[in-house]
Amino acid sequence: MNKEELAKIWCKHLRLESIEYTDDFFFLGGDSEDAANILAEVKERTGLDTPLSLIYNCSVLNEMHET
C-alpha cells in the first residue's frame, strides 16, 4: 500500500479532508477505535494483519508506512 492510499484511509476514519505525511495520529484526534478501524481497512485491502500496537509505536503516517 502506498502512502497516498494510507493517507486516504486515515482521512476517512479521522473524518478529515486531508493530512500531511508528518501528521501524528493522536494530535489529529485519533483514538483506539479509530486505530482499530484503520488497521481493519488496511487488512481488508492488503491482507496484512497489523497489530494495534503499530499505531501506538508509529503514530506518524510516514513512520507507519515505512513499517
C-alpha positions as a Markdown table, in Angstrom:
| # | Residue | x | y | z |
|---|---|---|---|---|
| 1 | Met | 0.0 | 0.0 | 0.0 |
| 2 | Asn | 1.4 | 3.4 | -0.9 |
| 3 | Lys | 1.4 | 6.5 | 1.3 |
| 4 | Glu | -1.4 | 8.1 | -0.6 |
| 5 | Glu | -3.7 | 5.2 | 0.0 |
| 6 | Leu | -2.8 | 5.0 | 3.6 |
| 7 | Ala | -3.4 | 8.8 | 4.0 |
| 8 | Lys | -6.9 | 8.4 | 2.5 |
| 9 | Ile | -7.7 | 5.7 | 5.0 |
| 10 | Trp | -6.5 | 7.9 | 7.8 |
| 11 | Cys | -8.6 | 10.8 | 6.5 |
| 12 | Lys | -11.7 | 8.6 | 6.2 |
| 13 | His | -11.5 | 7.3 | 9.7 |
| 14 | Leu | -10.3 | 10.5 | 11.3 |
| 15 | Arg | -13.0 | 12.5 | 9.4 |
| 16 | Leu | -10.5 | 14.9 | 7.9 |
| 17 | Glu | -10.3 | 16.4 | 4.4 |
| 18 | Ser | -6.5 | 16.0 | 4.1 |
| 19 | Ile | -3.4 | 15.3 | 6.2 |
| 20 | Glu | 0.3 | 15.6 | 5.9 |
| 21 | Tyr | 2.6 | 12.7 | 5.9 |
| 22 | Thr | 4.3 | 14.1 | 9.0 |
| 23 | Asp | 1.0 | 14.4 | 11.0 |
| 24 | Asp | 0.6 | 12.4 | 14.2 |
| 25 | Phe | -2.4 | 10.2 | 14.6 |
| 26 | Phe | -3.0 | 11.3 | 18.2 |
| 27 | Phe | -2.6 | 15.0 | 17.5 |
| 28 | Leu | -5.2 | 14.6 | 14.8 |
| 29 | Gly | -7.6 | 13.3 | 17.4 |
| 30 | Gly | -7.3 | 9.6 | 16.8 |
| 31 | Asp | -8.3 | 7.2 | 19.5 |
| 32 | Ser | -8.2 | 3.4 | 19.9 |
| 33 | Glu | -11.5 | 2.9 | 17.9 |
| 34 | Asp | -10.1 | 4.9 | 15.0 |
| 35 | Ala | -6.8 | 2.9 | 15.2 |
| 36 | Ala | -8.7 | -0.4 | 15.1 |
| 37 | Asn | -10.8 | 0.8 | 12.1 |
| 38 | Ile | -7.8 | 2.0 | 10.2 |
| 39 | Leu | -6.0 | -1.3 | 10.7 |
| 40 | Ala | -9.1 | -3.3 | 9.8 |
| 41 | Glu | -9.3 | -1.4 | 6.5 |
| 42 | Val | -5.6 | -1.9 | 5.9 |
| 43 | Lys | -6.1 | -5.6 | 6.4 |
| 44 | Glu | -9.1 | -5.7 | 4.2 |
| 45 | Arg | -7.2 | -4.0 | 1.3 |
| 46 | Thr | -3.8 | -5.7 | 1.7 |
| 47 | Gly | -4.3 | -8.9 | 3.7 |
| 48 | Leu | -1.7 | -7.8 | 6.2 |
| 49 | Asp | -2.8 | -8.4 | 9.8 |
| 50 | Thr | -1.2 | -5.5 | 11.6 |
| 51 | Pro | -1.2 | -5.3 | 15.4 |
| 52 | Leu | -2.9 | -2.4 | 17.1 |
| 53 | Ser | 0.4 | -1.5 | 18.8 |
| 54 | Leu | 1.7 | -0.3 | 15.4 |
| 55 | Ile | -0.2 | 2.9 | 15.6 |
| 56 | Tyr | 0.9 | 3.5 | 19.2 |
| 57 | Asn | 4.6 | 2.8 | 18.2 |
| 58 | Cys | 4.5 | 4.6 | 14.8 |
| 59 | Ser | 1.9 | 7.3 | 15.2 |
| 60 | Val | 3.2 | 9.5 | 12.3 |
| 61 | Leu | 1.9 | 8.5 | 8.9 |
| 62 | Asn | 5.4 | 8.3 | 7.4 |
| 63 | Glu | 6.5 | 6.0 | 10.2 |
| 64 | Met | 3.6 | 3.7 | 9.8 |
| 65 | His | 4.1 | 3.5 | 6.1 |
| 66 | Glu | 7.7 | 2.6 | 6.4 |
| 67 | Thr | 7.0 | -0.2 | 8.9 |
